[in-house]
């Protein structure tokens, strides 16, 4: 019962308004930011997570086999950045091992959201690929990265509660930013948000999240 209450508390945290999320940035987030690609500080709950917390090893393998999209070919075939490797880590850590998501990881660390994302029990993340951020003028991107409240709002606009499978993801979803995003399409043909960002690699499993890699940044 105590464990169930703990998970309930984490869910409440995951659906809090953006100001609450911004407040969640801890000193351990900043410690993680000090080294690119490093894992969160050892004191965070996420570091004690194992694949068995959410799925068995065989289930991880099955989930990895279910990914779809032309962009999946660019994901490493083995190692911690591969689909099976990502399936064993909480989402922020998993993303840090995927070379397609390095700009997103930099932004997450800058906003102090590493621990928040890693400790959320079940979420879906629409993760912009590096090329999506490259479409933003460099000066504008630099300005956003330096503005923590704005950056937090943008990043949490890419996260919704629950692990959404491909047959569940179409429709309207309330984000952790308190906004609503719409996923259109079906099967392997999906777009997200007002800018119709295309899902280029979907249904990517991590220990606590389902990730849909997209080719655009979802502005609130």
WOTARA-V336811 format. One line per field, one symbol per residue. ss: DSSP state (H for helix, E for strand, L for the rest). phi: phi as a letter, one per 20 degrees, with the letter a starting at -180 (. if undefined). psi: psi as a letter, one per 40 degrees, with the letter a starting at -180 (. if undefined). A space follows every 50 residues. Layout:
BEGIN
ss: ???
phi: ???
psi: ???
END
This chain:
BEGIN
ss: LHHHHHHHHHHHHHLLLHHHHHHLLLHHHHHHHLLLLLLLLLLLHHHHLL HHHLLLHHHHHHHHHLLELHHHHHLLLLLLLLHHHHLLLLHHHHHHLLHH HHHHHHHHHHHLLHHHHHHLLLEEEEEELHHHHHLLLHHHHHHHHLLHHH HHHHHHLLEEELLLLLLLLLEEEEELLLLEEEEEEELLEEEELLLLEEEE EEEEELLLEEEEEELLLLLL
phi: .ffffffffffgffdffgfffffffdffffffffcfmfeggfefgffefc gffcbffffffffffefboffffefgfbnfeffffffedffffgffedff dffffgffffemdgffffeffbbddedffgfffffeggfffffffedgff fffffffdccfneefgedffpecfefenecddddobledcccmfelfefd bdmeecfcbdddfcebeeef
psi: ddddddddddddddeiidddddeehiddddddddhheiiiieeiddeeii deddiiddddddddeeiiideddehidiadeiddddeeiidddddeehee fdddddddddefedddddehdhihhhhhidddddehhddddddddegddd dddddeeehiiihhideediahhhieeeihihhiaibegiihidefhhhe hifhiideihhhhieihhh.
END
